[in-house]
Amino acid sequence: MLALTANAVSVIRSLVEEPELPRAIGLRIAAAAPTNGASALSVELAARPGPGDQVIEAEGARVFLDPTAVAALEDKALDAHVGNQGQVSFEIRDRSG
């Protein structure tokens, strides 16, 4: 199962903590159209999981994985960073240890 780093949990929670957003909102990772022949994933905020999504919850952060993403990310970790100008970036890493 995809693991979430402490940074990813913190960033996801900050993205979804707006009071006007649905309580069940989370970050959804899904298969996207391949780019230059390589498989790709899309990341977006979603009000609820899609059909067949696996839900991962960690310390108030929710991630929804579509079935293709589940298989691709089984042994990975999701990390996140916020840049100097507030831009969020997510990174998929191999799980260490």
N, C-alpha and C positions, 0 to 999 in steps of 0.2 A: 504494500500500500504506500502511496505517496506520503512522505513525511514533510512537515512544515517546520522551517527554522523559526527561531524566536523573532527574527527580523520580519519574516513573512507574516507571522501571526500579528505582529504589531501594525504592519502596513495595511493588511486586510481589515483589521479592526478600525483603523483610522478612516479607511475608505467608506465603511458602511455605518458609521456611528451617527450620521445625520438623522435627526428625529423624524423627518418627513419620509424617510425611506422605509420600505416594508421590514418588519421584524425578521423575516426569514431570509433576507437578502444574503447573497454570498458571491464569491468569485467563481465563475464557471470557466472550466478549461475543456475545450472540445477540439475534435479534429477539424482542420481547415483544409482548403484546397492546397495541394502540393505546390511548392515554389521551386522552379528549376529542377523538378524531379525529386526533390527532397520532401519528406513528410513535414507537415507544419501543424501547429496548435494555435488556437485563438484563445484569448483571455478577455473576459468581460464581466461586469457586474450583472447578476441575474436575480430577479425577485424570488425565484424558487428553482429547485432542481428540475432538469428536463427529464423526460421519460427515460428510465433505465439508468439515470445518473447514480453514481456512488457519492455519498456525502461524507466528507471528512470534517470533523469539528475539533478544534483545539483552542482552548482558552478564549472562547467567544468568537473565533474566526471560523467561518464556514467556507468550504471549497466543494464545488460540485464538479465531478469528473464524468464526461460522457464515456460510454463503454470503450471506445477506441482509445481515449486518453488513459483510462484505467490500465489497459494492457501496456501502453507505451511508457507509463510512469511508475509502474509497479515497484521498481527498485531505485527510485529517484527521490530527491528532496527539492522542495520549492523554496527558493530564497527570494528576498526582495530588498530593494534599496530605493531611497528617495534622494534625488539629485539636488544640487544647490538651488535650482529654480523650482523645486517642488515636483518635478517629473518623477513618476514611479516606474521602476523597471523590475521585471520578474526574471528569474534565472532558474533553469532546471539544472540540477547537479547530480552527480552520482552520490549515493549515500556513502558516507565514510564511517568506518567503525561499526 
